[in-house]
Amino acid sequence: MTQAHSAPPTSPFISAAALAGRLADTDPPALLFVSPEPTDPTVTIPASHVSDLASHYAGAGGGEKGRRPLPEPQSVRHWLAGLGIGEDDEIVVYDDTGGTSASRAWWVLRWIGRPRVHILDGGLAAWQARTATEAPQPAGAAPGGSFEEIDTPTLARDPSAFLLIDARGKAAFDGPGDGPSHLPGALNSPAAAWQDSEGRLLPRAERQALAQSLGLLDGDRPVVAYCGSGVAATYLIAATQDLGVKATLYAGSWSAWSADPARVATHR
């Protein structure tokens, strides 16, 4: 599996200024606010549809499936159709929780075949802080990327065959110290490491240097991104799209891997 492209794809992120311009068009994008849990938010961008991870971007979890397994594709398509969002309509997803909920929505929507999905860079906070003088940044359809998942048995056969990137925070990656707390051989790169202090995507040059330090641009092994339940890992995947990295999502992540004590013990 090749990990880099000679022609890097477009970033899936869209700036608040660019979104403001698009919403003024005659054919504006559909807006999806994404929450970690079912909620009735007090503030959203006007005309937004409210969604949540468990109800719209995940299936029933537990045990070997992990906390947030992928949903049935047809259920997502049916839900979007019910909202009046057509198959070729542009969609912008956003959240107020650091971007990881929105990136999970982005990944799932791209996975089911929707080509025009963007993540609002900086989320609701960036929208509220936007200024009229902010220069719009173009957003494309973000071609490229695998938008494929990998399952636990495939990884368990030989974890060393993959470049495993854990997008959880360092404390979760290190664990309490009384046993394995991450996949064997995994490197830690928290989703927040790809953002600036305001929760916006780092400049491309900084992300490229970070990707290089992790070996993401080497192409020696297929890249697999994971976290606790397949949410934060999608932000890392989105943040490296325009670098030409094609990372596969382990949706089950640590919650699925650790469900089998024998597997965890085997890979101490």
C-alpha positions in Angstrom: 0.0 0.0 0.0 1.6 3.3 -1.1 1.6 6.0 1.6 2.5 9.1 -0.4 1.3 10.7 -3.7 3.5 12.7 -6.1 0.6 15.2 -6.3 -0.7 15.9 -2.7 -4.5 16.0 -2.4 -6.3 19.1 -1.2 -6.9 19.5 2.5 -10.4 18.7 3.7 -10.4 21.6 6.1 -12.3 24.9 5.3 -11.7 28.2 7.1 -14.5 30.1 8.7 -14.1 32.9 6.2 -14.3 30.5 3.3 -17.4 29.0 4.8 -19.0 32.4 5.3 -18.5 33.1 1.6 -20.0 29.7 0.6 -23.1 30.2 2.8 -23.7 33.4 0.8 -23.8 31.5 -2.5 -27.0 30.5 -4.2 -26.1 26.8 -3.5 -24.7 26.8 0.0 -23.4 23.6 1.7 -25.3 21.6 4.2 -24.1 22.2 7.7 -23.8 19.3 10.3 -23.0 20.1 13.9 -21.5 17.0 15.5 -21.6 16.3 19.2 -19.9 13.5 21.1 -23.3 12.6 22.7 -27.0 13.4 21.9 -27.5 17.0 22.8 -29.6 20.1 22.1 -26.9 22.7 21.6 -27.7 26.3 22.6 -25.5 27.8 19.8 -24.8 26.5 16.3 -24.3 28.1 12.9 -27.7 29.0 11.6 -29.4 26.4 9.4 -27.3 23.6 10.9 -28.5 20.1 11.4 -27.6 18.6 14.8 -26.0 15.1 14.8 -24.0 13.0 17.3 -21.4 10.3 17.1 -23.4 7.4 18.6 -26.6 8.0 16.6 -25.2 9.0 13.2 -21.5 8.0 12.8 -21.2 4.8 14.8 -23.0 1.4 15.2 -23.8 -0.5 18.3 -20.5 -1.1 20.2 -19.2 -3.2 22.9 -16.7 -6.0 23.4 -14.7 -7.0 20.3 -16.4 -4.3 18.3 -15.0 -1.5 20.4 -16.9 1.6 21.7 -17.5 3.3 18.4 -17.6 0.8 15.5 -18.5 2.1 12.1 -22.3 2.3 11.3 -24.2 0.5 8.6 -23.5 2.7 5.4 -27.1 2.5 4.3 -28.4 3.8 7.6 -26.2 6.9 7.2 -27.4 7.4 3.6 -31.0 7.1 4.7 -30.5 9.6 7.4 -28.9 12.1 5.0 -31.7 11.6 2.5 -34.2 12.4 5.2 -32.4 15.7 5.9 -32.7 16.5 2.2 -29.0 16.3 1.6 -28.4 14.9 -1.9 -25.6 12.5 -2.9 -23.6 15.2 -4.6 -24.3 18.0 -2.2 -21.5 19.8 -0.4 -21.4 19.2 3.3 -19.5 21.0 6.1 -19.1 19.3 9.5 -18.1 21.1 12.6 -18.1 20.7 16.4 -17.2 22.5 19.6 -15.0 19.8 21.0 -11.6 20.2 19.4 -12.4 18.9 15.9 -12.3 15.2 16.6 -16.1 14.7 16.5 -16.3 16.6 13.2 -13.4 14.6 11.7 -15.1 11.3 12.6 -18.2 12.6 10.8 -16.0 13.6 7.8 -14.4 10.2 7.7 -17.7 8.3 7.8 -19.3 10.5 5.2 -16.3 10.1 2.8 -16.3 6.3 3.6 -19.9 5.9 2.4 -19.0 7.7 -0.8 -19.8 11.4 -0.3 -17.2 13.3 -2.3 -17.7 16.9 -1.1 -17.2 16.9 2.7 -15.2 19.5 4.6 -14.3 20.1 8.2 -14.6 23.6 9.6 -11.1 24.5 10.8 -11.3 25.5 14.4 -15.0 24.5 14.8 -17.7 26.7 16.2 -15.2 28.9 18.1 -13.5 29.8 14.8 -16.8 30.7 13.3 -17.7 32.9 16.1 -14.3 34.6 16.1 -14.1 35.2 12.3 -13.6 38.7 11.0 -14.6 40.3 7.7 -10.9 40.8 6.8 -9.9 37.2 7.2 -8.6 35.8 4.0 -10.6 32.8 2.7 -8.8 29.6 2.2 -10.0 27.4 -0.6 -11.2 23.9 0.1 -11.4 21.1 -2.4 -13.0 17.7 -2.4 -10.0 16.2 -0.8 -9.3 13.4 -3.3 -7.0 10.6 -2.1 -6.9 8.9 1.2 -7.9 5.3 1.7 -11.2 5.7 3.6 -10.8 2.1 4.5 -10.9 0.4 7.8 -8.7 -2.4 9.1 -10.0 -5.0 11.6 -8.5 -6.5 14.7 -7.6 -9.9 13.4 -5.6 -8.4 10.5 -3.6 -6.2 12.9 -3.1 -9.0 15.4 -1.5 -11.3 12.9 1.5 -9.1 12.7 1.3 -5.6 14.2 4.9 -4.9 13.2 3.9 -5.0 9.5 2.1 -1.6 10.0 3.2 1.9 11.1 0.8 2.3 14.0 0.0 5.8 15.1 -2.0 6.3 18.4 -3.8 9.7 18.4 -4.8 9.6 22.1 -3.2 11.9 24.7 0.1 10.8 26.2 -1.5 9.8 29.5 -3.9 7.4 27.8 -1.1 6.1 25.6 1.3 5.4 28.6 -1.5 4.1 30.8 -1.2 3.5 34.5 2.0 1.4 34.1 0.6 -1.9 35.2 0.2 -3.5 31.8 0.0 -2.7 28.0 -1.9 0.4 27.2 -1.4 0.7 23.5 -0.9 -1.5 20.4 2.6 -3.1 20.2 5.1 -0.9 18.5 2.7 2.1 18.2 3.9 5.7 18.2 2.0 8.4 20.0 0.9 11.5 18.2 -2.1 13.1 19.9 -4.7 14.7 17.7 -4.1 18.0 19.5 -0.4 18.0 18.4 -1.6 18.8 14.9 -3.4 22.0 16.0 -2.3 25.4 17.2 -3.3 26.9 20.5 -6.7 28.0 19.1 -7.6 24.5 17.9 -6.9 25.2 14.2 -4.9 23.1 11.9 -1.1 23.7 12.0 0.5 25.3 8.9 1.4 22.7 6.3 5.1 23.1 6.8 4.8 22.3 10.5 2.6 19.3 9.8 5.0 18.0 7.2 7.8 18.2 9.7 5.7 16.3 12.3 4.7 13.7 9.7 8.4 13.2 8.8 9.4 12.8 12.4 6.9 10.0 12.7 7.9 8.2 9.5 4.5 8.9 7.9 6.2 10.0 4.6 8.6 7.1 4.4 6.2 4.7 2.7 7.9 1.6 4.2 4.8 0.2 5.9 1.1 0.9 5.6 0.0 3.6 8.1 -2.8 2.7 10.5 -4.3 5.4 12.8 -6.1 4.5 15.9 -7.1 6.0 19.3 -9.5 4.9 22.1 -12.6 4.4 20.0 -11.8 5.5 16.4 -12.6 9.2 16.8 -9.4 11.2 17.5 -7.6 9.1 14.9 -9.7 10.5 12.2 -8.4 14.0 12.9 -4.9 12.8 12.3 -6.0 11.2 9.0 -7.6 14.5 8.0 -4.6 16.6 9.1 -2.3 14.6 6.9 -4.4 14.4 3.7 -2.7 17.3 2.0 0.7 15.7 2.8 -0.1 12.7 0.7 -0.4 10.3 3.6 -3.0 7.5 3.1 -3.7 6.3 6.6 -6.2 3.5 7.2 -8.5 3.8 10.2 -8.6 1.1 12.9 -12.1 2.0 14.0 -12.1 -0.5 16.9 -9.0 1.1 18.3 -7.8 0.3 21.8 -11.3 -0.4 23.1 -11.6 -3.3 20.7 -7.9 -4.5 20.9 -8.0 -4.6 24.7 -11.3 -6.5 24.8 -9.4 -9.7 24.7 -7.1 -10.1 27.7 -5.3 -12.9 26.0 -4.4 -10.7 23.0 -3.1 -8.0 25.3 -1.1 -10.4 27.3 0.4 -11.9 24.1 1.7 -8.5 23.0 3.2 -7.3 26.2 
